[in-house]
Each structure stands twice: as structure tokens, then as C-alpha cells.
Amino acid sequence: MWNYEKRLQYPVKITQTNPKIAQVIISQFGGPDGELGASMRYLAQRYTMPYKEVTGILTDIGTEELAHLEMICAIVYQLTKNLTPEEIEKSGFDKYYVDHTLALWPQSAGGVPWSATTFQSKGDPVTDLHEDMAAEQKARTTYDNILRLVKDPEVADPIRFLREREIVHYQRFGESLRIVQDHLDSKNFYAFNPEFDMGRCTK
């Protein structure tokens, strides 16, 4: 059960619209390394995580990713609010506009719709945590790329905050992996697994 606070995790206050930048940033809503996929990944993986401490970390980070999704949506909304048809056409935002007007819809910067195929939930603790660490690094790289393109400090400031959180999440998943490795048994398929490897034919 969650308690919802009616505020963003970090303030987003953008005074100048910029639909071209919005088309880039929307990738962190529904792109292959975006916040929607991240939240679904961690909140799904927690059910098969055998260690309560790591389950708690997955729940914490999965919940925080929902807050990041909210921030990305606020950024895109503020960058596209009250655009005129002329501004929409000039910026190249017209293709998105035709299908969604100025509503928020999860897609990548290239226009590919969000799909659950962008993340994995495997049920093996070591496999899932490596997936999670890689996901955080990919999201961090995406934020790096956005910051190379964004010049407006009102936009760059919350993006920098989100980038920092990806680094913290990566570190927490690294700690989680160490916890799992300290409890290795025949159910954790990491390195040498006696249940599988002792039965191999040798010549």
C-alpha cells in the first residue's frame, strides 16, 4: 500500500515551451530505457525475490521510478502546453499531435510505442539484479544524451536530478547483488551450480 503525496519528487517549473526538446525527453517516459519500464520491472521482480531486504529495495526503487515518470510527464506537458498549430507544425511535433493532441502518451524519442518487451523479469535473483544494474546505466546514459541537447536551465535542472537518482539506484542494486551472492544456493544460478554442473558428461 502506498501513500501518494500531491507534489513532485523534485520541482519542475518551465516557463518557455519547446516541443522539439519535448520530443526528446518523452523517451524517458515510454522509451526503451524510460521510467515506465523501470517501475514495471522492479515492481514485478519483487514477487520472486527470495530475500526480504532486496524485495524492499525493489519496492522502494520501483515506487520512486513512478515518481520519476510523473516528473518526466510534467516536463513534457510544460514544454508543450498551449502550443499553437503553427508552433506544432514548425517544430515537427505535428505527427505526435495528430494521434495524441497534447496529451501524454508513452513512446520513445523515435516514436516507437512503449512495450513490456523493453524489460525482463526472469525470476532468478542474480539475473534480475544484473538486468536492473544495466537498466540504471542505460537510463543514466539517456539522461547524459538529453543533457547534451538541452540548453534551458529550467529543463536541465530536473533532468540532472533524475540522472543522479539513476546512479544511486545502480549503487543500491549493486548492494542487493552482494546480499544475494552471500546467500547463494542451488536456486541461484550463478557461476558454478552443483545441481546442473555436476551432472555434465566429461570426456
PyRosetta script that sets phi, psi and omega in degrees:
from pyrosetta import init, pose_from_sequence

init()
pose = pose_from_sequence("MWNYEKRLQYPVKITQTNPKIAQVIISQFGGPDGELGASMRYLAQRYTMPYKEVTGILTDIGTEELAHLEMICAIVYQLTKNLTPEEIEKSGFDKYYVDHTLALWPQSAGGVPWSATTFQSKGDPVTDLHEDMAAEQKARTTYDNILRLVKDPEVADPIRFLREREIVHYQRFGESLRIVQDHLDSKNFYAFNPEFDMGRCTK")
pose.set_psi(1, 135.6)
pose.set_omega(1, -179.0)
pose.set_phi(2, -117.1)
pose.set_psi(2, 151.4)
pose.set_omega(2, 169.9)
pose.set_phi(3, -106.0)
pose.set_psi(3, 126.4)
pose.set_omega(3, -177.1)
pose.set_phi(4, -95.9)
pose.set_psi(4, 122.4)
pose.set_omega(4, 174.1)
pose.set_phi(5, -95.5)
pose.set_psi(5, 128.7)
pose.set_omega(5, -173.8)
pose.set_phi(6, -81.6)
pose.set_psi(6, 61.2)
pose.set_omega(6, 175.3)
pose.set_phi(7, -155.9)
pose.set_psi(7, 156.1)
pose.set_omega(7, 176.0)
pose.set_phi(8, -75.0)
pose.set_psi(8, 152.2)
pose.set_omega(8, 177.5)
pose.set_phi(9, -61.5)
pose.set_psi(9, -32.5)
pose.set_omega(9, 177.9)
pose.set_phi(10, -142.2)
pose.set_psi(10, 137.5)
pose.set_omega(10, -173.1)
pose.set_phi(11, -65.1)
pose.set_psi(11, 142.3)
pose.set_omega(11, 175.0)
pose.set_phi(12, -124.4)
pose.set_psi(12, 111.9)
pose.set_omega(12, -178.1)
pose.set_phi(13, -136.4)
pose.set_psi(13, 90.4)
pose.set_omega(13, -175.8)
pose.set_phi(14, -107.2)
pose.set_psi(14, 125.7)
pose.set_omega(14, -174.7)
pose.set_phi(15, -102.0)
pose.set_psi(15, -15.7)
pose.set_omega(15, -178.7)
pose.set_phi(16, -118.0)
pose.set_psi(16, 124.9)
pose.set_omega(16, 177.3)
pose.set_phi(17, -69.0)
pose.set_psi(17, 152.3)
pose.set_omega(17, 177.4)
pose.set_phi(18, -161.2)
pose.set_psi(18, 84.9)
pose.set_omega(18, -176.4)
pose.set_phi(19, -64.9)
pose.set_psi(19, -25.0)
pose.set_omega(19, 178.1)
pose.set_phi(20, -66.2)
pose.set_psi(20, -42.9)
pose.set_omega(20, 177.3)
pose.set_phi(21, -69.8)
pose.set_psi(21, -34.9)
pose.set_omega(21, 178.1)
pose.set_phi(22, -58.5)
pose.set_psi(22, -38.3)
pose.set_omega(22, -179.5)
pose.set_phi(23, -65.2)
pose.set_psi(23, -26.3)
pose.set_omega(23, 177.3)
pose.set_phi(24, -81.4)
pose.set_psi(24, -47.9)
pose.set_omega(24, -174.8)
pose.set_phi(25, -67.5)
pose.set_psi(25, -28.2)
pose.set_omega(25, -178.6)
pose.set_phi(26, -59.8)
pose.set_psi(26, -19.0)
pose.set_omega(26, 177.8)
pose.set_phi(27, -61.8)
pose.set_psi(27, -26.7)
pose.set_omega(27, 177.8)
pose.set_phi(28, -83.6)
pose.set_psi(28, 0.5)
pose.set_omega(28, 166.7)
pose.set_phi(29, -88.5)
pose.set_psi(29, -63.2)
pose.set_omega(29, -172.2)
pose.set_phi(30, -123.0)
pose.set_psi(30, 16.1)
pose.set_omega(30, 178.6)
pose.set_phi(31, -79.7)
pose.set_psi(31, -180.0)
pose.set_omega(31, -173.6)
pose.set_phi(32, -64.8)
pose.set_psi(32, -21.9)
pose.set_omega(32, 179.5)
pose.set_phi(33, -123.4)
pose.set_psi(33, 27.2)
pose.set_omega(33, -173.9)
pose.set_phi(34, -84.3)
pose.set_psi(34, 178.2)
pose.set_omega(34, -174.3)
pose.set_phi(35, -72.4)
pose.set_psi(35, -30.1)
pose.set_omega(35, 178.3)
pose.set_phi(36, -63.8)
pose.set_psi(36, -49.0)
pose.set_omega(36, 178.1)
pose.set_phi(37, -62.6)
pose.set_psi(37, -38.8)
pose.set_omega(37, -179.3)
pose.set_phi(38, -63.0)
pose.set_psi(38, -47.0)
pose.set_omega(38, -178.5)
pose.set_phi(39, -63.3)
pose.set_psi(39, -42.5)
pose.set_omega(39, 179.8)
pose.set_phi(40, -66.1)
pose.set_psi(40, -38.9)
pose.set_omega(40, -179.8)
pose.set_phi(41, -59.1)
pose.set_psi(41, -53.0)
pose.set_omega(41, -173.1)
pose.set_phi(42, -73.4)
pose.set_psi(42, -37.2)
pose.set_omega(42, -179.7)
pose.set_phi(43, -72.6)
pose.set_psi(43, -21.7)
pose.set_omega(43, 174.1)
pose.set_phi(44, -82.7)
pose.set_psi(44, -42.6)
pose.set_omega(44, -175.9)
pose.set_phi(45, -65.0)
pose.set_psi(45, -26.1)
pose.set_omega(45, -174.5)
pose.set_phi(46, -62.8)
pose.set_psi(46, -24.9)
pose.set_omega(46, -176.3)
pose.set_phi(47, -68.8)
pose.set_psi(47, -31.5)
pose.set_omega(47, -178.6)
pose.set_phi(48, -103.6)
pose.set_psi(48, 8.0)
pose.set_omega(48, 177.1)
pose.set_phi(49, -80.0)
pose.set_psi(49, 118.8)
pose.set_omega(49, -172.5)
pose.set_phi(50, -77.8)
pose.set_psi(50, -8.1)
pose.set_omega(50, -175.0)
pose.set_phi(51, -113.9)
pose.set_psi(51, 121.7)
pose.set_omega(51, -172.2)
pose.set_phi(52, -58.9)
pose.set_psi(52, -37.6)
pose.set_omega(52, -179.5)
pose.set_phi(53, -61.9)
pose.set_psi(53, -41.0)
pose.set_omega(53, 180.0)
pose.set_phi(54, -74.3)
pose.set_psi(54, -35.9)
pose.set_omega(54, 174.6)
pose.set_phi(55, -57.4)
pose.set_psi(55, -42.0)
pose.set_omega(55, 178.3)
pose.set_phi(56, -63.1)
pose.set_psi(56, -39.2)
pose.set_omega(56, 178.6)
pose.set_phi(57, -65.8)
pose.set_psi(57, -43.4)
pose.set_omega(57, 177.5)
pose.set_phi(58, -60.6)
pose.set_psi(58, -41.1)
pose.set_omega(58, 179.0)
pose.set_phi(59, -65.9)
pose.set_psi(59, -45.3)
pose.set_omega(59, 179.9)
pose.set_phi(60, -60.0)
pose.set_psi(60, -49.3)
pose.set_omega(60, -175.7)
pose.set_phi(61, -72.0)
pose.set_psi(61, -39.4)
pose.set_omega(61, 177.1)
pose.set_phi(62, -59.3)
pose.set_psi(62, -39.7)
pose.set_omega(62, 177.7)
pose.set_phi(63, -67.4)
pose.set_psi(63, -41.9)
pose.set_omega(63, 179.2)
pose.set_phi(64, -64.3)
pose.set_psi(64, -34.3)
pose.set_omega(64, 178.3)
pose.set_phi(65, -63.0)
pose.set_psi(65, -32.8)
pose.set_omega(65, 174.6)
pose.set_phi(66, -63.3)
pose.set_psi(66, -37.2)
pose.set_omega(66, 176.4)
pose.set_phi(67, -66.6)
pose.set_psi(67, -35.1)
pose.set_omega(67, 178.0)
pose.set_phi(68, -69.8)
pose.set_psi(68, -38.0)
pose.set_omega(68, 174.7)
pose.set_phi(69, -57.4)
pose.set_psi(69, -42.6)
pose.set_omega(69, 179.4)
pose.set_phi(70, -62.3)
pose.set_psi(70, -41.0)
pose.set_omega(70, 178.2)
pose.set_phi(71, -64.2)
pose.set_psi(71, -44.7)
pose.set_omega(71, 179.3)
pose.set_phi(72, -60.7)
pose.set_psi(72, -43.7)
pose.set_omega(72, 178.7)
pose.set_phi(73, -62.4)
pose.set_psi(73, -39.5)
pose.set_omega(73, 178.2)
pose.set_phi(74, -63.9)
pose.set_psi(74, -40.5)
pose.set_omega(74, 178.3)
pose.set_phi(75, -62.5)
pose.set_psi(75, -49.6)
pose.set_omega(75, -178.8)
pose.set_phi(76, -63.4)
pose.set_psi(76, -41.8)
pose.set_omega(76, 179.0)
pose.set_phi(77, -60.2)
pose.set_psi(77, -47.2)
pose.set_omega(77, -177.7)
pose.set_phi(78, -69.1)
pose.set_psi(78, -28.9)
pose.set_omega(78, 178.0)
pose.set_phi(79, -75.4)
pose.set_psi(79, -17.3)
pose.set_omega(79, -175.5)
pose.set_phi(80, -120.6)
pose.set_psi(80, 3.7)
pose.set_omega(80, -175.0)
pose.set_phi(81, -64.4)
pose.set_psi(81, 130.8)
pose.set_omega(81, 173.4)
pose.set_phi(82, 60.5)
pose.set_psi(82, 31.6)
pose.set_omega(82, 176.3)
pose.set_phi(83, -66.8)
pose.set_psi(83, 146.3)
pose.set_omega(83, 174.9)
pose.set_phi(84, -85.5)
pose.set_psi(84, 158.9)
pose.set_omega(84, 176.0)
pose.set_phi(85, -56.0)
pose.set_psi(85, -35.3)
pose.set_omega(85, 179.3)
pose.set_phi(86, -65.6)
pose.set_psi(86, -43.8)
pose.set_omega(86, 179.1)
pose.set_phi(87, -65.0)
pose.set_psi(87, -38.2)
pose.set_omega(87, 179.8)
pose.set_phi(88, -63.6)
pose.set_psi(88, -46.5)
pose.set_omega(88, -178.2)
pose.set_phi(89, -68.2)
pose.set_psi(89, -42.6)
pose.set_omega(89, -178.1)
pose.set_phi(90, -63.7)
pose.set_psi(90, -35.3)
pose.set_omega(90, -175.7)
pose.set_phi(91, -83.3)
pose.set_psi(91, -10.7)
pose.set_omega(91, -175.3)
pose.set_phi(92, 84.1)
pose.set_psi(92, 11.6)
pose.set_omega(92, -180.0)
pose.set_phi(93, -84.2)
pose.set_psi(93, 1.1)
pose.set_omega(93, -172.9)
pose.set_phi(94, -65.9)
pose.set_psi(94, -34.8)
pose.set_omega(94, -179.3)
pose.set_phi(95, -65.0)
pose.set_psi(95, -43.3)
pose.set_omega(95, 176.3)
pose.set_phi(96, -64.6)
pose.set_psi(96, -44.0)
pose.set_omega(96, -176.6)
pose.set_phi(97, -58.7)
pose.set_psi(97, -40.7)
pose.set_omega(97, -178.2)
pose.set_phi(98, -58.2)
pose.set_psi(98, -40.3)
pose.set_omega(98, -177.5)
pose.set_phi(99, -86.7)
pose.set_psi(99, -30.9)
pose.set_omega(99, -169.4)
pose.set_phi(100, -130.5)
pose.set_psi(100, 4.6)
pose.set_omega(100, -171.9)
pose.set_phi(101, 52.4)
pose.set_psi(101, -126.2)
pose.set_omega(101, 177.3)
pose.set_phi(102, -113.3)
pose.set_psi(102, 23.2)
pose.set_omega(102, 177.3)
pose.set_phi(103, -77.1)
pose.set_psi(103, 162.8)
pose.set_omega(103, 179.5)
pose.set_phi(104, -90.5)
pose.set_psi(104, 129.3)
pose.set_omega(104, -179.0)
pose.set_phi(105, -143.8)
pose.set_psi(105, 133.9)
pose.set_omega(105, -172.1)
pose.set_phi(106, -76.9)
pose.set_psi(106, 117.2)
pose.set_omega(106, 176.3)
pose.set_phi(107, -152.8)
pose.set_psi(107, 167.6)
pose.set_omega(107, 176.4)
pose.set_phi(108, -82.8)
pose.set_psi(108, 171.9)
pose.set_omega(108, 176.8)
pose.set_phi(109, -61.9)
pose.set_psi(109, -26.7)
pose.set_omega(109, 178.5)
pose.set_phi(110, -85.0)
pose.set_psi(110, 1.3)
pose.set_omega(110, 177.4)
pose.set_phi(111, 91.0)
pose.set_psi(111, 5.9)
pose.set_omega(111, -179.8)
pose.set_phi(112, -79.5)
pose.set_psi(112, 128.4)
pose.set_omega(112, -179.2)
pose.set_phi(113, -63.2)
pose.set_psi(113, 151.0)
pose.set_omega(113, 176.3)
pose.set_phi(114, -61.6)
pose.set_psi(114, 144.7)
pose.set_omega(114, 178.2)
pose.set_phi(115, -144.6)
pose.set_psi(115, 144.9)
pose.set_omega(115, 176.0)
pose.set_phi(116, -64.0)
pose.set_psi(116, -14.2)
pose.set_omega(116, 177.5)
pose.set_phi(117, -70.5)
pose.set_psi(117, -6.4)
pose.set_omega(117, 178.5)
pose.set_phi(118, -79.1)
pose.set_psi(118, -6.8)
pose.set_omega(118, 177.7)
pose.set_phi(119, -139.9)
pose.set_psi(119, 164.0)
pose.set_omega(119, -177.7)
pose.set_phi(120, -123.8)
pose.set_psi(120, 145.2)
pose.set_omega(120, 171.7)
pose.set_phi(121, -135.0)
pose.set_psi(121, 104.3)
pose.set_omega(121, -166.6)
pose.set_phi(122, -101.7)
pose.set_psi(122, -25.5)
pose.set_omega(122, 179.6)
pose.set_phi(123, 92.3)
pose.set_psi(123, -9.3)
pose.set_omega(123, 174.2)
pose.set_phi(124, -99.2)
pose.set_psi(124, 123.6)
pose.set_omega(124, -173.6)
pose.set_phi(125, -57.0)
pose.set_psi(125, -43.7)
pose.set_omega(125, -178.4)
pose.set_phi(126, -67.4)
pose.set_psi(126, -44.7)
pose.set_omega(126, 179.1)
pose.set_phi(127, -60.0)
pose.set_psi(127, -47.9)
pose.set_omega(127, -177.5)
pose.set_phi(128, -63.7)
pose.set_psi(128, -40.7)
pose.set_omega(128, -178.2)
pose.set_phi(129, -70.7)
pose.set_psi(129, -33.4)
pose.set_omega(129, 172.9)
pose.set_phi(130, -65.6)
pose.set_psi(130, -39.5)
pose.set_omega(130, 174.7)
pose.set_phi(131, -57.7)
pose.set_psi(131, -43.0)
pose.set_omega(131, -176.4)
pose.set_phi(132, -68.7)
pose.set_psi(132, -42.2)
pose.set_omega(132, 178.7)
pose.set_phi(133, -63.7)
pose.set_psi(133, -42.0)
pose.set_omega(133, 177.6)
pose.set_phi(134, -63.8)
pose.set_psi(134, -40.1)
pose.set_omega(134, -179.4)
pose.set_phi(135, -61.8)
pose.set_psi(135, -41.1)
pose.set_omega(135, 180.0)
pose.set_phi(136, -66.6)
pose.set_psi(136, -37.2)
pose.set_omega(136, 177.7)
pose.set_phi(137, -68.9)
pose.set_psi(137, -38.5)
pose.set_omega(137, 178.1)
pose.set_phi(138, -65.3)
pose.set_psi(138, -40.2)
pose.set_omega(138, 177.4)
pose.set_phi(139, -65.6)
pose.set_psi(139, -40.2)
pose.set_omega(139, 177.6)
pose.set_phi(140, -61.4)
pose.set_psi(140, -42.1)
pose.set_omega(140, 177.8)
pose.set_phi(141, -62.9)
pose.set_psi(141, -40.5)
pose.set_omega(141, 177.9)
pose.set_phi(142, -61.3)
pose.set_psi(142, -43.5)
pose.set_omega(142, 177.1)
pose.set_phi(143, -64.5)
pose.set_psi(143, -37.4)
pose.set_omega(143, 174.6)
pose.set_phi(144, -57.2)
pose.set_psi(144, -45.7)
pose.set_omega(144, -178.9)
pose.set_phi(145, -64.0)
pose.set_psi(145, -41.3)
pose.set_omega(145, 177.9)
pose.set_phi(146, -61.5)
pose.set_psi(146, -43.6)
pose.set_omega(146, -178.2)
pose.set_phi(147, -66.2)
pose.set_psi(147, -25.5)
pose.set_omega(147, 175.3)
pose.set_phi(148, -70.0)
pose.set_psi(148, -25.2)
pose.set_omega(148, -176.6)
pose.set_phi(149, -97.6)
pose.set_psi(149, -24.6)
pose.set_omega(149, -174.0)
pose.set_phi(150, -90.7)
pose.set_psi(150, 125.9)
pose.set_omega(150, 178.4)
pose.set_phi(151, -106.6)
pose.set_psi(151, -21.2)
pose.set_omega(151, -177.7)
pose.set_phi(152, -73.9)
pose.set_psi(152, 118.2)
pose.set_omega(152, -178.6)
pose.set_phi(153, -63.0)
pose.set_psi(153, -27.1)
pose.set_omega(153, 178.0)
pose.set_phi(154, -66.1)
pose.set_psi(154, -29.1)
pose.set_omega(154, 178.0)
pose.set_phi(155, -88.3)
pose.set_psi(155, -43.0)
pose.set_omega(155, -175.8)
pose.set_phi(156, -64.3)
pose.set_psi(156, -33.2)
pose.set_omega(156, -176.4)
pose.set_phi(157, -60.7)
pose.set_psi(157, -54.1)
pose.set_omega(157, 177.4)
pose.set_phi(158, -67.5)
pose.set_psi(158, -28.5)
pose.set_omega(158, 176.7)
pose.set_phi(159, -65.6)
pose.set_psi(159, -40.4)
pose.set_omega(159, 176.9)
pose.set_phi(160, -62.5)
pose.set_psi(160, -39.2)
pose.set_omega(160, 176.9)
pose.set_phi(161, -60.5)
pose.set_psi(161, -45.4)
pose.set_omega(161, -179.3)
pose.set_phi(162, -63.9)
pose.set_psi(162, -39.2)
pose.set_omega(162, 177.1)
pose.set_phi(163, -60.8)
pose.set_psi(163, -43.2)
pose.set_omega(163, 179.4)
pose.set_phi(164, -60.7)
pose.set_psi(164, -38.1)
pose.set_omega(164, -179.2)
pose.set_phi(165, -67.8)
pose.set_psi(165, -32.2)
pose.set_omega(165, 176.5)
pose.set_phi(166, -62.0)
pose.set_psi(166, -39.6)
pose.set_omega(166, 179.6)
pose.set_phi(167, -66.0)
pose.set_psi(167, -42.9)
pose.set_omega(167, 178.0)
pose.set_phi(168, -62.6)
pose.set_psi(168, -43.2)
pose.set_omega(168, 179.3)
pose.set_phi(169, -62.3)
pose.set_psi(169, -41.5)
pose.set_omega(169, 177.3)
pose.set_phi(170, -57.5)
pose.set_psi(170, -43.5)
pose.set_omega(170, 179.5)
pose.set_phi(171, -65.1)
pose.set_psi(171, -40.8)
pose.set_omega(171, -179.8)
pose.set_phi(172, -67.2)
pose.set_psi(172, -36.1)
pose.set_omega(172, 176.5)
pose.set_phi(173, -70.9)
pose.set_psi(173, -31.4)
pose.set_omega(173, 173.5)
pose.set_phi(174, -63.0)
pose.set_psi(174, -42.3)
pose.set_omega(174, 175.4)
pose.set_phi(175, -62.3)
pose.set_psi(175, -39.8)
pose.set_omega(175, 179.4)
pose.set_phi(176, -63.3)
pose.set_psi(176, -40.4)
pose.set_omega(176, 179.1)
pose.set_phi(177, -62.7)
pose.set_psi(177, -39.0)
pose.set_omega(177, 177.9)
pose.set_phi(178, -65.2)
pose.set_psi(178, -37.3)
pose.set_omega(178, 176.6)
pose.set_phi(179, -62.1)
pose.set_psi(179, -45.6)
pose.set_omega(179, 179.9)
pose.set_phi(180, -63.7)
pose.set_psi(180, -43.2)
pose.set_omega(180, -178.3)
pose.set_phi(181, -65.6)
pose.set_psi(181, -28.0)
pose.set_omega(181, 176.1)
pose.set_phi(182, -70.4)
pose.set_psi(182, -16.2)
pose.set_omega(182, -179.2)
pose.set_phi(183, -114.0)
pose.set_psi(183, 24.5)
pose.set_omega(183, -175.2)
pose.set_phi(184, -59.1)
pose.set_psi(184, 135.6)
pose.set_omega(184, 173.2)
pose.set_phi(185, -148.7)
pose.set_psi(185, -168.8)
pose.set_omega(185, -174.8)
pose.set_phi(186, -66.9)
pose.set_psi(186, -10.6)
pose.set_omega(186, 178.5)
pose.set_phi(187, -90.7)
pose.set_psi(187, -10.6)
pose.set_omega(187, 177.9)
pose.set_phi(188, -103.9)
pose.set_psi(188, 109.3)
pose.set_omega(188, -171.7)
pose.set_phi(189, -85.6)
pose.set_psi(189, 77.8)
pose.set_omega(189, -175.4)
pose.set_phi(190, -128.5)
pose.set_psi(190, 128.0)
pose.set_omega(190, -179.9)
pose.set_phi(191, 55.9)
pose.set_psi(191, -123.9)
pose.set_omega(191, -176.9)
pose.set_phi(192, -85.9)
pose.set_psi(192, 123.2)
pose.set_omega(192, 178.8)
pose.set_phi(193, -117.8)
pose.set_psi(193, 110.8)
pose.set_omega(193, -174.9)
pose.set_phi(194, -55.1)
pose.set_psi(194, -38.0)
pose.set_omega(194, -176.8)
pose.set_phi(195, -61.4)
pose.set_psi(195, -32.3)
pose.set_omega(195, 179.9)
pose.set_phi(196, -96.8)
pose.set_psi(196, -46.5)
pose.set_omega(196, -166.5)
pose.set_phi(197, -80.1)
pose.set_psi(197, -26.2)
pose.set_omega(197, -179.8)
pose.set_phi(198, -71.1)
pose.set_psi(198, -23.5)
pose.set_omega(198, -177.2)
pose.set_phi(199, -89.0)
pose.set_psi(199, 3.1)
pose.set_omega(199, -178.2)
pose.set_phi(200, -70.2)
pose.set_psi(200, 145.9)
pose.set_omega(200, 173.9)
pose.set_phi(201, -75.9)
pose.set_psi(201, 135.6)
pose.set_omega(201, 177.8)
pose.set_phi(202, -119.7)
pose.set_psi(202, 141.8)
pose.set_omega(202, 179.3)
pose.set_phi(203, -123.7)
pose.dump_pdb("model.pdb")
